[in-house]
């Protein structure tokens, strides 16, 4: 008997038949868990897509303003963008009525 014959004989003798049974309750529980995680993932992706859309829109709207500031003031693009965003933030804060105003 060769080494290959001994190996194949051992494999046949060592094999066992295994049966796995899964109840309907377990299948439904897993399906519900997958559905909940899937719904959560879709809602998270929706928030990220909205954030990306708003960011691209702001870039498209504010880029010409930053370019004009670069030409007029001679500052770097980063400095112009920072001043523009801080200025917009200050205007928003100033325009918001404080407590006690109608």
C-alpha positions as CSV (number, residue, x, y, z in Angstrom):
1,X,0.0,0.0,0.0
2,X,1.4,3.4,-0.9
3,X,1.2,6.5,1.1
4,X,-1.6,7.9,-1.1
5,X,-3.7,4.8,-0.5
6,X,-3.3,5.1,3.2
7,X,-4.3,8.8,3.2
8,X,-7.4,8.3,1.1
9,X,-8.5,5.3,3.2
10,X,-8.1,7.4,6.4
11,X,-10.2,10.2,4.9
12,X,-13.1,7.9,4.0
13,X,-13.1,6.3,7.4
14,X,-12.8,9.7,9.2
15,X,-15.7,11.3,7.4
16,X,-18.9,11.9,9.4
17,X,-22.2,13.1,8.1
18,X,-23.3,16.3,9.8
19,X,-26.8,17.7,9.6
20,X,-27.7,21.2,10.5
21,X,-31.2,22.3,11.2
22,X,-32.2,25.9,11.6
23,X,-35.7,26.8,12.9
24,X,-38.0,29.3,11.2
25,X,-37.8,31.4,14.3
26,X,-34.0,31.7,13.9
27,X,-34.3,32.6,10.2
28,X,-36.8,35.3,11.0
29,X,-34.7,36.7,13.8
30,X,-31.7,36.9,11.5
31,X,-33.8,38.5,8.8
32,X,-35.2,41.2,11.2
33,X,-31.7,41.9,12.4
34,X,-30.4,42.3,8.9
35,X,-33.3,44.6,8.0
36,X,-32.7,46.8,11.0
37,X,-29.0,47.1,10.3
38,X,-29.7,47.7,6.6
39,X,-32.2,50.5,7.4
40,X,-29.7,52.1,9.7
41,X,-27.0,51.9,7.1
42,X,-29.2,53.5,4.5
43,X,-30.2,56.4,6.8
44,X,-26.5,57.0,7.6
45,X,-25.6,57.0,3.9
46,X,-28.4,59.5,3.3
47,X,-26.9,61.9,5.8
48,X,-23.5,61.5,4.3
49,X,-24.8,62.1,0.8
50,X,-26.6,65.2,2.0
51,X,-23.5,66.5,3.6
52,X,-21.5,65.9,0.4
53,X,-24.2,67.7,-1.7
54,X,-24.2,70.7,0.6
55,X,-20.4,70.9,0.6
56,X,-20.2,70.7,-3.2
57,X,-22.9,73.4,-3.5
58,X,-21.1,75.7,-1.1
59,X,-17.9,75.1,-3.1
60,X,-19.6,76.1,-6.3
61,X,-21.2,79.2,-4.8
62,X,-18.3,80.5,-2.8
63,X,-15.4,79.7,-5.2
64,X,-16.0,82.8,-7.4
65,X,-16.1,85.0,-4.3
66,X,-12.8,83.6,-3.0
67,X,-11.2,84.0,-6.5
68,X,-12.4,87.7,-6.6
69,X,-10.9,88.2,-3.0
70,X,-7.6,86.7,-4.2
71,X,-7.5,89.1,-7.1
72,X,-8.5,92.2,-5.2
73,X,-6.6,91.7,-1.9
74,X,-3.6,89.7,-3.1
75,X,-4.0,87.2,-0.3
76,X,-3.6,83.4,-0.5
77,X,-6.7,81.3,-1.3
78,X,-6.6,79.8,2.2
79,X,-6.6,83.2,3.8
80,X,-9.4,84.4,1.6
81,X,-11.6,81.3,2.2
82,X,-11.0,81.6,6.0
83,X,-11.9,85.3,6.1
84,X,-15.0,84.6,4.0
85,X,-16.3,81.7,6.2
86,X,-15.6,83.6,9.4
87,X,-17.3,86.7,8.0
88,X,-20.4,84.6,7.1
89,X,-20.4,83.1,10.5
90,X,-20.2,86.5,12.2
91,X,-23.1,87.8,10.0
92,X,-25.2,84.8,10.9
93,X,-24.5,85.2,14.6
94,X,-25.2,89.0,14.4
95,X,-28.4,88.5,12.4
96,X,-29.9,86.0,14.9
97,X,-32.1,87.6,17.4
98,X,-31.1,87.1,21.1
99,X,-33.4,85.9,23.8
100,X,-36.3,88.2,24.6
101,X,-36.6,89.5,21.0
102,X,-39.8,88.8,19.0
